[in-house]
Amino acid sequence: MTVLKTSLRNFLAHKGRMALSGTAVVLSVAFVCGTLVFSDTLGATFDRFFASTTADVTVGPAEEEHAQDTGHARTVPAALAEQVGGIDGVAAAEGVVSTTEVTVVDADGEDVAEDSAGPTQAGDWGPAALRSMELTDGRAPEGPREALLDADTAERGGLAVGDALRVVAAPGSFDVTVSGIATFTTPNPGMSMVLLAPGPARELLLGAADAVSEVQVTAADGVSDGELKRRVQEALGADAFDVRTAAEVESDLTDEVGFLEYVRYGMLGFAALSLLVGVFLIVNTFSMLVAQRTREIGLLRALGSSRRQINRWAWRSSCRS
């Protein structure tokens, strides 16, 4: 009973130390847990987005060993889609326009993607875009001066149907009017999307009416991605184009956002520092309390308390203080 009364007295006498020690531990553990949850959630968002936008097989321009970066997007012939569509095992083949070498500004000259977490991507409105987006306001673009804008970017920039935008691309700059708003049906990893009609997208974004960024291929029932890749390579030539399965494309895209791992390690480093500070605070508090209570410990021993009771009392007092 004497040990209990002493513990309670010390607990009430050092409420501030108890609060600081408990706060240090809670904040440290919360920082670590929050870092892991944040990084895993962001990574899962990118994975779901890549999975929803990737075709069974993608045919793109072949990698050139000594190619120089001219600022212009690399392309394949638009007629390649029809050629690939005739290969046995292909259910559908579609030429797609997609480039991130663009900047989109509003009427005031401000970048509409300034507050977004990801890059700005421009492309064409078609089956590929419909895998991850749906038209929720206005109408699809019909002419060379109309474009769709994603709902997230429109909300951040206060943009609506009928507003004017200027697109700065490698072939040149051009003005468009927002004809509609498209909403992501999958988690948006922070990208800003501007989508034109297929024909104008080729000319204005790629600089050639007979070119596309890549051909996305859908496999027929019963044909695996690996088998379809083999058939496409046999028909086109093994080194003529870059042919990849959905898994290979997703892996490459995941590598491109590998910075997430560095963000995770950096945040865990700060969490480790906060945890170290918490541990130092607890150890220091424990050492001070033991030094201050040497006489109390001697008195309790004189009253008949066992060594185990003294250790338990000292531990509980340190935790509470």
Residue, then its C-alpha position, 0 to 999 in steps of 0.5 A: m500500500t505504501v508503494l502504491k501511495t508513493s507512486l500516485r503521489n509522484f504521478l500527480a507531482h510530475k504530470g508535465r513530464m508524463a505528458l511530454s514523454g507520452t507525446a514524444v512516443v505518440l508523435s514518433v510512432a504516428f510519424v512512422c505509421g503516417t509515412l508508411v501509409f502515405s507512401d504505400t497509398l500513393g504507390a497503389t494509386f499509381d499502380r491502379f492508374f497504370a493498370s487501367t490505362t495500359a493495353d494488352v500489348t503496346v507497339g511504340p517507336a524502336e529505341e535508338e541507341h544514339a538518338q538525340d533529344t530534339g524535344h519532339a515526341r517520337t512517333v510511329p506511322a498511323a497506318l501501323a494500327e491497321q496493319v497490326g489489326g490484321i494480325d491473328g489474335v488481335a481483337a482491336a488496334e488503335g493509334v494513340v496520341s500522347t505526350t507530356e512535352v506540353t504546357v497549358v496556360d489559361a487566359d491570364g497566362e498561368d500554368v493550369a497544372e501549377d498546383s498539380a502533383g504530376p505532369t501535364q499530358a496531352g493526347d486524343w479523346g478516344p477508346a484509350a482515354l475512355r479506359s480511365m475517364e468519362l465525359t461528365d460536362g459539355r461535349a467531346p472535342e470536334g474541331p482543331r480548336e476544341a479540347l477536353l480538360d480533366a475535372d481535377t485541373a478544371e476545379r483547381g484552376g476555376l475553369a469551365v466549359g467555354d474557357a480559352l486555353r493556350v497549349v504550348a507543344a513542340p510543333g508550336s503553340f495554339d489556342v483551344t476552347v474547353s468543350g467539355i470536362a472529363t472525370f477520372t474513373t480511376p484514382n488520379p495520381g495528380m496528372s493534368m489532362v488535355l485531350l483533343a480530337p484525334g486528327p487535330a491531336r496528331e497535327l498539333l501535338l505531333g506535327a504530322a497527320d500520319a503519325v501516332s505516339e503508339v499503337q495499343v493492341t487488345a488481345a482476342d479471347g484466349v490469347s495471352d499477352g506474351e503470345l500476342k507480343r510474339r505474333v506482333q514481333e513476327a509480323l512486324g520484325a523483332d527490331a522494327f518497333d518496341v513491342r511490350t506487354a501490359a506488365e512490361v509497360e507497367s513496370d517501366l512506368t513504375d520505374e519512372v516514378g521511383f522517386l516515391e521510394y526516396v520520398r519514403y526513405g527521407m520521411l522515415g529518416f525524419a521519423a527516426l530522428s523524432l523517435l530518437v529524441g523521444v527515446f532520449l527524453i524517456v531515458n533522461t527522465f528515467s535517469m533523473l527520477v532515479a537520481q532524485r529518488t535515491r532516498e525514497i528507494g532507501l526508505l521503502r527498502a527500510l519499510g520492508s519492500s522487496r527488490r522486485q517491488i522497488n523495481r516495479w515502482a521505479w519503472r511505473s513512476s518513470c513511465r508516468s512522470 
